[in-house]
């Protein structure tokens, strides 16, 4: 596999494949959010990452809608 490609972020891949990326939080922000007790913000970010992952899987043909 291309190790150079793996240095990209999930958001970068999503944008490259034309998926919207509404969450402005980055993984690097999580520690500060933990320190601040922003559990809702962390949950929102995690949900957004899962949605992006699912969107990419669908876009790449690895996941299809259930019939």
N, C-alpha and C positions, 0 to 999 in steps of 0.2 A: 504494500500500500504506500501511498505518497505521504511521507512523514511531514513534508512541508505543508500539505493541505490540512493536516491535523492540528496545526498551530493556529488555525482560524477559529473564531468563536462561533457558537451556535447562531448568534444574531447575524454574523457575516454570511454564513451559509444560507440562512433564511432570506436575507436581502438578495443574495445572488440568484436565488430561485424565485424571486418575485413575491415572497410572502411578507405580509405586513408585520412590523415589529413595534407594537405599541408600548411595550415595557421598557422603560429607560434605565432600570436598575441593571447593574452588571454584577457578575459573580464576585468581583473584587470589592463590591460594596457590602457584601453580606456580613463580614466581621463587624463593621461599624453598626450595622443594623442590629446585630445580636447584642452588642455592647449597649445600644440604646433601648433594647427591649422591643424593637419594632417587629413583633412576630407576625402581625397582619401583612406588613410589607414583604417580609420574607416569604410568607405563604403565597402572596400574589405573584412574586417573582418566580417561585417554583412552579406554580400553575402555568404561568406564561411560558416557561421553558418546556414543560411537558407538551403544551399546545403547539409550540414551534417544532418540537421533535416529531409529533404526530403529523403535522403539516408537511414537514420534509419527507417523512416516510411515504406519505400518500403521493406527493409530487414525484418522488423517485420510483414509484410503483412497488414499494415494499409492503404497503398496507392498503387494503381496499375496504370500502364501506361494507358492512354486513348486509346481506340480501334480505 
